[in-house]
Amino acid sequence: MPNTIKLHITSDPKFLRVLRAAIGQVCSLAGLPRRQSSMVVLAVDEACSNVIKHAYKGKSGQPIIIICSILPTKLEITILDHGEPADAKMIKSRRLDDIRPGGLGIHLIKSVMDEVCYINGTEAGNRLILCKNLPERK
């Protein structure tokens, strides 16, 4: 049975501060090194920022649920929302040589996490599953 932590926040950017602290602690409990933990925190923050900006169109007070499961070989973080579903074919980062603000969140998420899976349009809402492999325990 995995160790699971479930967080409920609303779509207000000020609550991302709490989320970042919680994800950092979860990464520590999972045994991730500090640098990897910081990168996972950044990826989850970016994913939730995208939910607020794109799925909820900036509307505050909407639910975001984050489920963190520490499994024997990986940390699995699931982000659930009930906002506008994204077109999975359109979710891509821009070219890195296209220098301008924004648009690199998807690149960051995919480069930090070992698995990224997006499921949308279900009656349960939108689901983003982020997995990070854990270091071998001795």
C-alpha positions in Angstrom: 0.0 0.0 0.0 1.5 3.4 -1.0 2.0 6.2 1.4 -0.5 8.8 0.1 -1.0 12.5 0.8 -4.0 14.3 -0.6 -4.1 18.1 -0.8 -7.0 20.3 -1.7 -6.3 23.9 -2.8 -8.3 26.4 -4.8 -7.3 28.1 -8.0 -5.7 31.1 -6.3 -2.0 31.6 -7.1 -1.3 32.5 -3.4 -2.0 28.9 -2.4 0.8 27.7 -4.7 3.2 28.7 -1.9 1.6 26.1 0.4 1.6 23.5 -2.4 5.4 24.1 -3.0 6.2 23.6 0.6 4.1 20.4 0.8 5.5 18.9 -2.4 9.0 19.6 -1.1 8.3 17.7 2.1 6.7 14.8 0.1 9.9 14.6 -2.0 12.0 14.5 1.1 9.9 11.7 2.6 10.2 9.8 -0.7 14.0 10.0 -0.5 14.7 12.3 -3.5 18.0 14.3 -3.3 17.6 18.0 -2.7 18.2 19.1 -6.3 15.7 16.6 -7.7 13.2 17.6 -5.1 13.5 21.3 -6.1 13.0 20.4 -9.7 9.9 18.3 -8.9 8.5 21.1 -6.8 9.0 23.5 -9.8 7.3 21.0 -12.2 4.3 20.6 -10.0 4.1 24.4 -9.4 4.2 24.9 -13.1 1.5 22.3 -13.8 -0.8 23.8 -11.2 -0.1 27.3 -12.5 -1.2 26.0 -15.9 -4.4 24.7 -14.4 -5.2 28.1 -12.9 -4.3 30.0 -16.1 -5.6 27.7 -18.8 -8.2 25.2 -17.3 -9.8 27.8 -15.0 -9.0 30.8 -17.2 -7.7 32.7 -14.1 -10.9 32.2 -12.1 -10.2 31.8 -8.4 -12.0 29.6 -5.9 -12.0 26.5 -8.2 -10.8 23.1 -6.9 -7.4 21.6 -7.5 -6.7 18.3 -5.9 -3.1 17.0 -5.7 -2.6 13.3 -4.7 1.0 12.3 -3.9 1.7 8.6 -3.7 5.1 7.3 -2.5 5.5 3.9 -4.2 8.4 1.5 -3.8 10.1 2.7 -7.0 8.5 6.1 -7.8 6.8 9.2 -6.6 3.5 9.6 -8.4 1.8 13.0 -8.3 -1.7 13.3 -9.7 -3.3 16.7 -10.3 -7.1 16.8 -10.7 -9.2 19.8 -11.9 -12.6 20.4 -13.3 -11.7 23.2 -15.7 -11.7 23.4 -19.4 -10.0 20.3 -20.9 -6.9 20.9 -22.9 -6.5 19.5 -26.4 -3.8 16.9 -25.8 -2.4 17.4 -29.3 -1.9 21.1 -28.6 0.0 20.5 -25.3 3.6 21.1 -26.4 6.4 23.4 -25.5 7.7 25.9 -27.9 11.2 25.7 -29.4 14.0 26.6 -26.9 15.6 28.9 -29.4 12.4 30.9 -29.6 13.4 33.4 -26.9 10.5 35.2 -25.3 8.7 35.0 -21.9 6.5 32.0 -21.1 5.7 28.8 -22.9 8.4 26.6 -21.4 6.4 25.0 -18.6 5.6 21.9 -20.6 9.2 21.5 -21.6 10.2 21.9 -17.9 7.6 19.3 -16.7 8.6 16.7 -19.3 12.3 17.2 -18.7 12.1 16.9 -14.9 9.6 14.1 -14.6 10.2 10.5 -15.8 6.6 10.0 -16.9 3.9 12.5 -17.8 0.3 11.4 -18.7 -2.6 13.7 -19.3 -6.2 12.4 -19.3 -9.0 14.9 -19.9 -12.7 15.1 -20.6 -13.8 12.4 -18.1 -16.6 13.0 -15.7 -14.0 13.0 -13.0 -12.4 16.0 -14.7 -8.9 16.5 -16.0 -6.1 14.4 -14.6 -2.3 15.0 -15.0 -0.1 12.2 -13.7 3.5 13.0 -13.0 6.0 10.3 -12.0 9.5 10.6 -10.7 11.6 7.5 -10.3 13.1 7.1 -6.8 16.8 6.4 -6.1 17.5 2.8 -5.1 17.3 2.2 -1.4 20.0 0.2 0.2 
